Each structure stands twice: as C-alpha cells, then as structure tokens.
Amino acid sequence: VLMKVLPNVEACVLVGGCVLAVDLLTVAHEASERIAIPLQSNLLAATAFMEPLKEWLYIGKDGVQVGPMEKDAIRRAWSKKNIDWTSKCWASSMTDWKRLRDIRELRWALALRLPVLTPTQ
C-alpha cells in the first residue's frame, strides 16, 4: 500500500526511507551463517551490562593468529591497515576461517557510512 500511492513514495524518499530500507535489508540476515542462541527471557536485561564479546580472530599479514577480540577491535585493525579484505577471520560457532570480504557481519561493520539504525534497533 505504501509504494502504490505516488505521494507516499515521494514522502518516503524525501525522509530517507530508501536508506532505511537498505539498512534493514542488509542487517536482516546478519550473521545468518552462525548458530542462533536460544531465546532467553533475561537476555535483554543481561546484555545491557555485558562487555562486548571477544569472539573474533584473524590471521595477520605476518601469518600470526590475533585475538580473540570484539568487533570494534577488528574495526581498529582495519583502520590501521593490519587487515584487508583478503584477511582470514573466524568467530565462535563459524565452521571455517573465511576471508573478511566473505563475512557479511564484518563487511557491514567496516562500512564507511553510519547506518540509520543499529542492528539491534
């Protein structure tokens, strides 16, 4: 219904609806290759007080394994050029090491532009 009425389409585009739609589509399947955590009733309350998970590892340019570290540390390694798109990365519950460019979650974490919504919103 929203996109069948031209004024709705124009209003959606003017307020950044296209950007929001792209952001929602890209994070809808974030980490789909990883095992899902069973739903827990206290999960939301507990995550407010938790440190970021140090679950990521990568193979540096010198061939040495680095980690475990949180996703922000991966961003810092990227900005310092310690890793690139061909660097092998791994996180808990992944079956194999993959190139950074093949891990959707990290690709979007390293995107240059800030998303309209965070993955948890």
N, C-alpha and C positions, 0 to 999 in steps of 0.2 A: 504494500500500500504506500509506503514512504516513497519509493522510487517511481511509482506510476504517475504521480502528480508533479508536473514540472516545477511549480513554486517550491515544493518540498525538496526537490533535487537541488535547486539553486540555493536554498537556505542551508542545506546540508553541506554543500561545497563551501559556502561563504564562512561557515563557522568551523571549518577544518574537519568535517565529518569523514572525508576521504582518508585523511591521515589517520584518524582514529580507527577507521575500518581496517586499514592496512596493519596498524599496530595490533589490533585484536586478532586478526587472522594469523599474524606471524607468531604470536605467543600462545595461540590456542593449542598448538601441538608442540609446545616447548618441551624438550626432554622426553619425547614420546618413545625414544628407544631405551629409556631407563625404566626400571621396575617401579611401579606405583607403591606408595606407602599406604597401608590400610588406614581407613578413616578412623580417627580417634576423637572423642568428644572434647578432650582438653588440648587438642593440637593448636588451636588458635591462641589460647591463653599462654601456652608454654612458649610459642615462638616469639612472643614479644620480649622475652627475657633471655633468649638464646643468642650465643655468638654465632656468626656465620659459619657454616660447615666448612671444614678444611678437608675437602674431598677431592680436589683436583690435583693432578700431577702432570708434568710434561717432561719431555726429553729436550734438554738444552742443546744449543748449537755445538757444544763440545761433546755431546753424546751422554751426558750425565743426567740421571733422573733427578728432578727437582720437585719438592712437595712432600707431603700434602699441603695444600693452601686453599684459601677461599677464592671465589670468583674475582673479587677486587684485586687480589694479588696477581691473577692472570692478566687483568687489565693493565696493571703496573708493568709487568714483564713485557707486555705488548708495546706499551708506550716507550719503554727503554730499548726496544728492538731486540730483546733477549729471545723472543719467539716470533714466528711469522706464520703465514697460512699453511705452510707445509710441516710445521712442528707437530710431533705426535703428542696427543693428550689422552688422559684417561681419568675417569671418576668412578667412585664406588658404584657397583651394580652395572657398569658397562662390561660387555663381554670381551672386547678387544681394544687395543690402543687405536685411535683414529687420528687422522690429520685434523688440525684445528678447523680447517675450512669445511670438514665433513660433519662437524658437531654444531647443530643448529643453535643450541643454547649459548655456546660461546660466540658464534658468529654474531648473534644479536646483542650479546653483552659487549662486544667490541665495536658495535655500530657507532658512527661518529655523532649522529643526531640523538638528542634526548627524546624518548618516546612520550606520547601524550599520556599514556597510562603505564604504570609499572605492571609486571606480570601478575602481581597479587591483587591488583585493583580490578 
